[in-house]
């Protein structure tokens, strides 16, 4: 099996993070029936909602790598939490009878979820960082990288992933997204003009935070 990863970060201090869990129509659009029941029974429903959201988003990023034409319908991704505390959580997401492992890290300001379709987290490295803590140097980026950068946040999260890769591997890398018709494909690690098939990555950003995740398959 080709192991893949996805991740998602939620900034809990944005107006969306505060207000969306109060919107019944939005809740019903995102959560399946069992998740809705758990949400309404929970002592801190807002935090639970964003755990569900982050898990669904992280798994969807894996699905898009497998089938780029997949349409995202949040309710079709069912989250089951087997461990759920104030500082961490873990469980799985079921989509079309396939389970994806998810683990969470929580802080007072954010929720981060990583997902994989495998069972080995030992080769995964990741980092969550406030945007103003990420060192930025535009000269480190090649034209092939900047072609798919659409916002200041997408630049920052690429900078974060490049820093993670350099710290772990001791070398520089490119983060490219290849053009697929009218959109870009998933991010890829390239070194010396060649795609690294034995590495997978995932990037996410929300509000004042970025999260980068790299899987070294060998």
C-alpha positions as a Python dict, from the first residue, in 0.01 Angstrom:
ca = {
    (1, 'X'): (0, 0, 0),
    (2, 'X'): (122, 349, -84),
    (3, 'X'): (118, 529, 249),
    (4, 'X'): (-1, 889, 232),
    (5, 'X'): (-58, 1168, 484),
    (6, 'X'): (-283, 1468, 534),
    (7, 'X'): (-310, 1734, 801),
    (8, 'X'): (-527, 2026, 907),
    (9, 'X'): (-488, 2316, 1147),
    (10, 'X'): (-771, 2517, 1305),
    (11, 'X'): (-704, 2855, 1465),
    (12, 'X'): (-955, 2861, 1751),
    (13, 'X'): (-940, 3240, 1787),
    (14, 'X'): (-1081, 3339, 1447),
    (15, 'X'): (-1437, 3465, 1418),
    (16, 'X'): (-1525, 3161, 1204),
    (17, 'X'): (-1395, 2921, 1469),
    (18, 'X'): (-1600, 3096, 1734),
    (19, 'X'): (-1923, 3141, 1539),
    (20, 'X'): (-1961, 2842, 1303),
    (21, 'X'): (-2029, 2587, 1581),
    (22, 'X'): (-2328, 2805, 1678),
    (23, 'X'): (-2481, 2777, 1330),
    (24, 'X'): (-2723, 2482, 1322),
    (25, 'X'): (-2738, 2469, 942),
    (26, 'X'): (-2358, 2457, 921),
    (27, 'X'): (-2339, 2189, 1189),
    (28, 'X'): (-2584, 1968, 1000),
    (29, 'X'): (-2393, 2018, 675),
    (30, 'X'): (-2064, 1907, 830),
    (31, 'X'): (-2154, 1642, 1087),
    (32, 'X'): (-2323, 1307, 1031),
    (33, 'X'): (-2609, 1206, 1263),
    (34, 'X'): (-2394, 1029, 1523),
    (35, 'X'): (-2148, 1318, 1530),
    (36, 'X'): (-2435, 1563, 1575),
    (37, 'X'): (-2563, 1364, 1872),
    (38, 'X'): (-2217, 1361, 2030),
    (39, 'X'): (-2180, 1733, 1957),
    (40, 'X'): (-2504, 1832, 2130),
    (41, 'X'): (-2428, 1608, 2430),
    (42, 'X'): (-2068, 1728, 2475),
    (43, 'X'): (-1955, 1960, 2755),
    (44, 'X'): (-1737, 2157, 2510),
    (45, 'X'): (-1912, 2118, 2173),
    (46, 'X'): (-1709, 2382, 1990),
    (47, 'X'): (-1379, 2200, 2049),
    (48, 'X'): (-1538, 1869, 1950),
    (49, 'X'): (-1675, 2023, 1631),
    (50, 'X'): (-1332, 2144, 1522),
    (51, 'X'): (-1177, 1808, 1599),
    (52, 'X'): (-1431, 1652, 1365),
    (53, 'X'): (-1370, 1920, 1105),
    (54, 'X'): (-989, 1888, 1116),
    (55, 'X'): (-1008, 1508, 1090),
    (56, 'X'): (-1237, 1522, 787),
    (57, 'X'): (-1018, 1783, 617),
    (58, 'X'): (-697, 1589, 684),
    (59, 'X'): (-840, 1266, 544),
    (60, 'X'): (-984, 1444, 241),
    (61, 'X'): (-633, 1560, 152),
    (62, 'X'): (-531, 1194, 133),
    (63, 'X'): (-834, 1104, -77),
    (64, 'X'): (-756, 1383, -326),
    (65, 'X'): (-411, 1234, -381),
    (66, 'X'): (-570, 899, -465),
    (67, 'X'): (-855, 1042, -674),
    (68, 'X'): (-816, 1411, -768),
    (69, 'X'): (-1178, 1421, -891),
    (70, 'X'): (-1327, 1343, -549),
    (71, 'X'): (-1585, 1598, -433),
    (72, 'X'): (-1576, 1689, -64),
    (73, 'X'): (-1896, 1612, 127),
    (74, 'X'): (-1812, 1643, 496),
    (75, 'X'): (-2099, 1423, 618),
    (76, 'X'): (-1962, 1123, 428),
    (77, 'X'): (-1649, 1125, 646),
    (78, 'X'): (-1743, 972, 982),
    (79, 'X'): (-1509, 1042, 1274),
    (80, 'X'): (-1473, 803, 1568),
    (81, 'X'): (-1265, 923, 1864),
    (82, 'X'): (-1116, 641, 2072),
    (83, 'X'): (-914, 875, 2295),
    (84, 'X'): (-1029, 1229, 2363),
    (85, 'X'): (-867, 1456, 2622),
    (86, 'X'): (-807, 1830, 2657),
    (87, 'X'): (-453, 1805, 2516),
    (88, 'X'): (-473, 1518, 2266),
    (89, 'X'): (-706, 1281, 2086),
    (90, 'X'): (-690, 988, 1847),
    (91, 'X'): (-920, 766, 1648),
    (92, 'X'): (-1012, 703, 1289),
    (93, 'X'): (-1218, 837, 1002),
    (94, 'X'): (-1430, 605, 789),
    (95, 'X'): (-1491, 693, 427),
    (96, 'X'): (-1644, 443, 183),
    (97, 'X'): (-1569, 152, 419),
    (98, 'X'): (-1201, 247, 451),
    (99, 'X'): (-1050, 360, 781),
    (100, 'X'): (-788, 631, 813),
    (101, 'X'): (-597, 682, 1138),
    (102, 'X'): (-608, 1032, 1289),
    (103, 'X'): (-425, 1181, 1585),
    (104, 'X'): (-465, 1529, 1729),
    (105, 'X'): (-257, 1779, 1921),
    (106, 'X'): (-435, 2063, 2099),
    (107, 'X'): (-325, 2391, 2249),
    (108, 'X'): (-530, 2682, 2389),
    (109, 'X'): (-507, 2850, 2047),
    (110, 'X'): (-531, 2571, 1791),
    (111, 'X'): (-624, 2214, 1703),
    (112, 'X'): (-399, 2013, 1472),
    (113, 'X'): (-486, 1678, 1315),
    (114, 'X'): (-267, 1443, 1115),
    (115, 'X'): (-407, 1153, 916),
    (116, 'X'): (-264, 855, 735),
    (117, 'X'): (-391, 555, 542),
    (118, 'X'): (-114, 344, 695),
    (119, 'X'): (-27, 246, 1050),
    (120, 'X'): (326, 382, 1092),
    (121, 'X'): (358, 727, 1245),
    (122, 'X'): (726, 676, 1328),
    (123, 'X'): (850, 827, 1000),
    (124, 'X'): (625, 1131, 1015),
    (125, 'X'): (766, 1468, 1120),
    (126, 'X'): (552, 1777, 1159),
    (127, 'X'): (544, 2123, 1310),
    (128, 'X'): (281, 2383, 1398),
    (129, 'X'): (399, 2742, 1401),
    (130, 'X'): (254, 3089, 1443),
    (131, 'X'): (289, 3279, 1116),
    (132, 'X'): (511, 3547, 1269),
    (133, 'X'): (759, 3281, 1388),
    (134, 'X'): (836, 3143, 1041),
    (135, 'X'): (1157, 3269, 884),
    (136, 'X'): (1089, 3388, 529),
    (137, 'X'): (1338, 3427, 245),
    (138, 'X'): (1181, 3458, -102),
    (139, 'X'): (1518, 3388, -267),
    (140, 'X'): (1495, 3025, -150),
    (141, 'X'): (1205, 2961, -388),
    (142, 'X'): (1239, 2858, -752),
    (143, 'X'): (997, 2963, -1028),
    (144, 'X'): (853, 2610, -1027),
    (145, 'X'): (761, 2659, -661),
    (146, 'X'): (622, 3010, -681),
    (147, 'X'): (393, 2913, -972),
    (148, 'X'): (146, 2752, -729),
    (149, 'X'): (174, 3002, -443),
    (150, 'X'): (-158, 3184, -420),
    (151, 'X'): (-137, 3380, -94),
    (152, 'X'): (102, 3499, 178),
    (153, 'X'): (-15, 3205, 391),
    (154, 'X'): (67, 2950, 120),
    (155, 'X'): (414, 3103, 100),
    (156, 'X'): (459, 3078, 478),
    (157, 'X'): (351, 2716, 502),
    (158, 'X'): (593, 2620, 224),
    (159, 'X'): (869, 2799, 410),
    (160, 'X'): (778, 2598, 719),
    (161, 'X'): (789, 2267, 532),
    (162, 'X'): (1122, 2353, 372),
    (163, 'X'): (1259, 2431, 720),
    (164, 'X'): (1127, 2099, 854),
    (165, 'X'): (1285, 1911, 565),
    (166, 'X'): (1620, 2085, 605),
    (167, 'X'): (1624, 2020, 981),
    (168, 'X'): (1541, 1650, 934),
    (169, 'X'): (1735, 1571, 616),
    (170, 'X'): (2016, 1826, 614),
    (171, 'X'): (1942, 1936, 256),
    (172, 'X'): (1721, 2184, 74),
    (173, 'X'): (1420, 2085, -130),
    (174, 'X'): (1160, 2229, -364),
    (175, 'X'): (786, 2209, -299),
    (176, 'X'): (610, 2185, -633),
    (177, 'X'): (249, 2139, -739),
    (178, 'X'): (213, 2019, -1096),
    (179, 'X'): (-43, 2177, -1324),
    (180, 'X'): (-348, 1954, -1384),
    (181, 'X'): (-573, 2111, -1647),
    (182, 'X'): (-705, 2427, -1474),
    (183, 'X'): (-583, 2345, -1123),
    (184, 'X'): (-273, 2230, -940),
    (185, 'X'): (-213, 1880, -809),
    (186, 'X'): (-104, 1793, -452),
    (187, 'X'): (227, 1929, -319),
    (188, 'X'): (538, 1723, -387),
    (189, 'X'): (899, 1723, -266),
    (190, 'X'): (1157, 1768, -542),
    (191, 'X'): (1537, 1752, -508),
    (192, 'X'): (1781, 1838, -787),
    (193, 'X'): (1500, 1854, -1041),
    (194, 'X'): (1356, 1512, -955),
    (195, 'X'): (1039, 1421, -769),
    (196, 'X'): (1096, 1222, -447),
    (197, 'X'): (852, 935, -474),
    (198, 'X'): (953, 804, -129),
    (199, 'X'): (836, 1122, 48),
    (200, 'X'): (484, 1253, 99),
    (201, 'X'): (380, 1582, 255),
    (202, 'X'): (81, 1785, 360),
    (203, 'X'): (40, 2156, 429),
    (204, 'X'): (-234, 2354, 603),
    (205, 'X'): (-289, 2703, 736),
    (206, 'X'): (-566, 2884, 916),
    (207, 'X'): (-575, 3225, 1080),
    (208, 'X'): (-244, 3291, 1252),
    (209, 'X'): (-104, 2938, 1222),
    (210, 'X'): (62, 2708, 969),
    (211, 'X'): (124, 2334, 994),
    (212, 'X'): (361, 2125, 783),
    (213, 'X'): (383, 1746, 774),
    (214, 'X'): (632, 1519, 597),
    (215, 'X'): (628, 1139, 567),
    (216, 'X'): (960, 969, 492),
    (217, 'X'): (862, 631, 349),
    (218, 'X'): (1211, 479, 355),
}
